[in-house]
Amino acid sequence: MIAPLWVGRPLTGVYAPERNAAEEAAEAQLFDVVSELDARYGPHRQVAMHVPLFRKIAGDPMPALFQALCDEDLLGDLAVWGPVPTGRPDTPPANWPSPSASPTATPP
């Protein structure tokens, strides 16, 4: 499931310095979210989006999560923790929180 935690305003037609300020605000928001999740789940690891994009260019199938992110124009690298506990003792850990910033994406 992909769920937006924060969506900035669309940046279509926005140029520097206003665009730079908006991208800096998005990166600051991402830093805050990542810091909170690091405190809760421990250190994250980075997962680059360029690897699945290269697979797509080469004609190889893209994993479903990465295809879904691309379909939404969410191309920023991911900060990933996981698996994390589900909160249910009878269910094994299965959640993988992974926020990303894609300042070029526009909300639907």
ZAMARGU-4260 file (C-alpha; in steps of 0.2 Angstrom, whole numbers, plus 5000, padded with zeros to 4 digits):
<rodrens>
0) 5000/5000/5000 | 5006/5017/4996 | 5000/5031/5007 | 5005/5049/5007 | 5011/5056/5023
5) 5013/5073/5017 | 5010/5081/5000 | 5017/5098/4995 | 5009/5109/4982 | 5012/5105/4964
10) 5028/5112/4957 | 5023/5112/4939 | 5029/5129/4932 | 5038/5134/4948 | 5056/5139/4945
15) 5070/5144/4956 | 5071/5151/4969 | 5053/5147/4974 | 5056/5129/4968 | 5072/5127/4978
20) 5063/5133/4993 | 5049/5120/4991 | 5061/5106/4988 | 5071/5111/5003 | 5054/5111/5013
25) 5050/5093/5007 | 5068/5087/5011 | 5066/5094/5029 | 5049/5086/5031 | 5057/5069/5025
30) 5071/5071/5037 | 5059/5074/5051 | 5049/5058/5047 | 5064/5048/5044 | 5071/5054/5061
35) 5055/5049/5070 | 5055/5032/5062 | 5074/5029/5066 | 5070/5033/5084 | 5055/5021/5084
40) 5062/5006/5073 | 5081/5009/5073 | 5092/5014/5059 | 5085/5014/5041 | 5093/5009/5025
45) 5092/5018/5008 | 5085/5009/4993 | 5088/5018/4977 | 5075/5019/4964 | 5088/5020/4949
50) 5090/5001/4950 | 5072/4996/4946 | 5072/5010/4933 | 5087/5003/4924 | 5078/4986/4924
55) 5063/4994/4916 | 5074/5003/4903 | 5082/4986/4899 | 5065/4978/4897 | 5065/4968/4913
60) 5049/4967/4923 | 5049/4979/4938 | 5044/4973/4955 | 5026/4978/4959 | 5030/4991/4973
65) 5043/5000/4962 | 5030/4999/4947 | 5017/5007/4958 | 5029/5021/4964 | 5033/5025/4946
70) 5015/5025/4941 | 5012/5039/4953 | 5028/5048/4948 | 5036/5045/4965 | 5054/5042/4960
75) 5064/5047/4976 | 5075/5035/4984 | 5067/5026/4999 | 5072/5025/5017 | 5067/5008/5023
80) 5064/4999/5040 | 5058/4982/5041 | 5051/4971/5044 | 5043/4979/5059 | 5031/4971/5071
85) 5013/4972/5066 | 5007/4974/5084 | 4998/4957/5084 | 5007/4943/5093 | 5000/4930/5082
90) 5006/4938/5066 | 5024/4939/5060 | 5032/4955/5057 | 5027/4960/5039 | 5027/4979/5038
95) 5040/4989/5029 | 5038/5008/5032 | 5048/5017/5018 | 5046/5036/5016 | 5053/5045/5001
100) 5053/5062/4995 | 5048/5066/4977 | 5048/5084/4975 | 5044/5083/4956 | 5028/5073/4959
105) 5012/5082/4958 | 4997/5076/4969 | 4982/5068/4959
</rodrens>
